[in-house]
Amino acid sequence: MPALQITTSLLGLGLAALIFVLLRRDHLYIHHGLFWIVVAALGALLGLWPGLIDSAARLVGISYAPAALLLGAVVVLFIKALYADMMQTRLERQLRRLNQRIAMLELGNARQEPVAGASAVAAVTGEGSGSPPQADPMR
């Protein structure tokens, strides 16, 4: 087995091991980890059997196999970036809506508190009942 095959296989297996460690320590979300595990497995597989690259390239009609590999990598990473942007947009939309809901709840509470607070203060101090305020006996 040539040194390049051993090196690429070990890189793929090492990447898979790193991804498992990151998943286990909860540093990587499971959906993202599954994607990267598939990428690492493909790297290890193509490292062990580089003839698969040639076969796949011939299957799609590309005469230069490394170009097919590069094209495949670019397409996969483009799709991954697009998916990440879609998820980022969804999260930002959810965050904006949650902030708006919190603002509406705080506004509703702010409108209710002065009325309830004012009546409580009026009851304690005697304001609004027509009688003069009483001195606090605790002073």
C-alpha positions as CSV (number, residue, x, y, z in Angstrom):
1,M,0.0,0.0,0.0
2,P,1.6,3.3,-1.0
3,A,2.3,6.0,1.6
4,L,-0.3,8.4,0.1
5,Q,-3.1,5.8,0.7
6,I,-2.0,5.2,4.2
7,T,-1.7,8.9,4.9
8,T,-5.2,9.8,3.5
9,S,-6.8,6.8,5.2
10,L,-5.3,7.8,8.6
11,L,-6.4,11.4,8.0
12,G,-9.9,10.3,7.4
13,L,-10.0,8.0,10.4
14,G,-8.4,10.7,12.6
15,L,-11.0,13.2,11.5
16,A,-13.7,10.7,12.3
17,A,-12.2,10.1,15.7
18,L,-12.0,13.9,16.4
19,I,-15.6,14.3,15.3
20,F,-16.7,11.6,17.7
21,V,-14.8,13.3,20.6
22,L,-16.4,16.6,19.7
23,L,-19.9,15.0,19.6
24,R,-19.3,13.2,22.9
25,R,-18.2,16.4,24.7
26,D,-21.2,18.2,23.2
27,H,-19.0,20.7,21.3
28,L,-20.7,19.8,18.0
29,Y,-24.4,19.5,17.3
30,I,-25.4,16.0,16.2
31,H,-26.7,17.0,12.8
32,H,-23.5,18.8,11.9
33,G,-21.5,15.9,13.3
34,L,-23.3,13.4,11.1
35,F,-22.3,15.4,8.1
36,W,-18.7,15.6,9.1
37,I,-18.6,11.9,9.9
38,V,-19.8,11.1,6.4
39,V,-17.1,13.4,5.0
40,A,-14.5,11.7,7.1
41,A,-15.7,8.2,6.2
42,L,-15.6,9.1,2.5
43,G,-12.1,10.5,3.0
44,A,-11.0,7.2,4.6
45,L,-12.7,5.1,2.0
46,L,-11.2,7.1,-0.9
47,G,-7.8,6.9,0.8
48,L,-8.0,3.1,1.1
49,W,-9.4,2.6,-2.5
50,P,-8.3,5.5,-4.7
51,G,-9.6,3.6,-7.7
52,L,-13.1,4.6,-6.6
53,I,-12.3,8.2,-7.6
54,D,-11.4,7.1,-11.1
55,S,-14.5,4.9,-11.4
56,A,-16.8,7.6,-10.2
57,A,-15.2,10.2,-12.5
58,R,-15.6,7.8,-15.5
59,L,-19.2,7.2,-14.5
60,V,-20.1,10.9,-14.7
61,G,-17.9,11.5,-17.8
62,I,-15.0,13.3,-16.3
63,S,-11.6,12.3,-17.8
64,Y,-9.4,13.7,-15.0
65,A,-10.4,12.1,-11.7
66,P,-8.8,14.7,-9.4
67,A,-11.0,17.3,-11.0
68,A,-14.1,15.2,-10.3
69,L,-13.0,15.0,-6.7
70,L,-12.4,18.7,-6.4
71,L,-15.8,19.4,-8.1
72,G,-17.5,17.1,-5.7
73,A,-15.9,18.7,-2.7
74,V,-16.8,22.2,-3.9
75,V,-20.4,21.2,-4.5
76,V,-20.7,19.5,-1.1
77,L,-19.2,22.5,0.7
78,F,-21.5,24.9,-1.3
79,I,-24.5,22.9,-0.1
80,K,-23.2,22.9,3.4
81,A,-22.7,26.6,3.4
82,L,-26.2,27.2,1.9
83,Y,-27.7,25.0,4.6
84,A,-25.8,26.8,7.3
85,D,-27.1,30.2,6.0
86,M,-30.6,28.8,6.0
87,M,-30.3,27.7,9.6
88,Q,-28.7,31.0,10.6
89,T,-31.6,32.9,9.0
90,R,-34.2,30.7,10.8
91,L,-32.4,31.2,14.1
92,E,-32.2,35.0,13.6
93,R,-35.9,35.1,12.7
94,Q,-36.8,33.1,15.9
95,L,-34.6,35.3,18.0
96,R,-36.2,38.5,16.6
97,R,-39.7,37.1,17.3
98,L,-38.7,36.1,20.8
99,N,-37.3,39.6,21.4
100,Q,-40.5,41.1,20.1
101,R,-42.6,38.9,22.4
102,I,-40.5,39.8,25.4
103,A,-40.8,43.5,24.6
104,M,-44.6,43.1,24.3
105,L,-44.8,41.3,27.6
106,E,-42.6,43.9,29.3
107,L,-44.8,46.7,27.9
108,G,-47.9,44.9,29.1
109,N,-46.4,44.5,32.5
110,A,-45.2,48.1,32.6
111,R,-48.7,49.3,31.8
112,Q,-50.3,47.2,34.5
113,E,-47.7,47.8,37.3
114,P,-48.2,51.5,37.8
115,V,-52.0,51.1,38.2
116,A,-51.6,48.3,40.7
117,G,-48.6,50.0,42.3
118,A,-50.4,53.3,42.5
119,S,-53.4,51.8,44.2
120,A,-51.2,49.9,46.6
121,V,-49.3,53.1,47.5
122,A,-52.6,55.0,47.8
123,A,-54.0,52.4,50.1
124,V,-50.9,52.5,52.4
125,T,-50.4,56.3,52.4
126,G,-54.1,57.1,52.4
127,E,-53.8,59.2,49.2
128,G,-56.9,59.4,47.1
129,S,-59.3,58.7,50.0
130,G,-59.7,62.3,50.9
131,S,-57.9,61.9,54.3
132,P,-54.4,63.4,54.9
133,P,-51.5,61.1,54.8
134,Q,-50.7,59.5,58.1
135,A,-47.2,59.5,59.7
136,D,-45.4,56.3,59.7
137,P,-45.3,55.0,63.3
138,M,-42.2,53.0,62.6
139,R,-40.0,56.1,62.2
